[in-house]
Amino acid sequence: MSTEKEQGALTGGQYEAEDVLADAEPWDPVETKLVVWSFVIAIVVLVIGLFIVPTSILK
């Protein structure tokens, strides 16, 4: 039998944040705009939904 500890896919306790992020690619400005606009659209849809649903129930 091997005395080495086996590393499974779900065990991440032996990894540090610096090790995980060492080979990360840089964040592009276009990705930032995509995330921000996604949140803006989600908030607009939520506000519209919160306005339409109660008014349609009361009619």
N, C-alpha and C positions, 0 to 999 in steps of 0.2 A: 504494500500500500504506500501511497505517496503521502509525505508529511506536509506537503504544501496545502494551503487553504484554497479551496475552489471558490471562484468568484462567479456568482450567478448574475442573471440579468437584473434582478430586483434588489441586489445588495449594493448600495451606493455609499455606505458609511465610510469606506476607506478612501473616497475621493474628496479632494478639497475643491472649493469653488474656482480657485486659480487654475487647477488642472483641467477642469471641465471647460472653462472659458478661454484656455490658452490658444486654441486653434479656431476660435469663432471668427467669422467674417465680419467686416465693418458694416454698420447700419447705414443704409443709403438715405438721403433726404427724401427721395420719392417714397420710400417705405414709411417714413414718418407721416407724410401727407396722406398716404393710404389709410393708415391707422386712425389719424385724426378725422378724416372725412367719413370713415366708417362709423365712428362714434357720433359724429354730427348727424348723419343720416338715421342712425338708430334712435337718437333722442327726438328727432323730428317725427319719425314714425310713431314713437311712443306717445308723444303729445297729441298727435292726430288721433291715434287709437283711443286715448283717454278722453278725447272730446266726442268722438263718434259713438262709442259704445254706450255711454250713459244717455245720450240724446236719443239713440235708437231704442233703448229700453223704455224710456219715458213716453214714447209716442204710442 
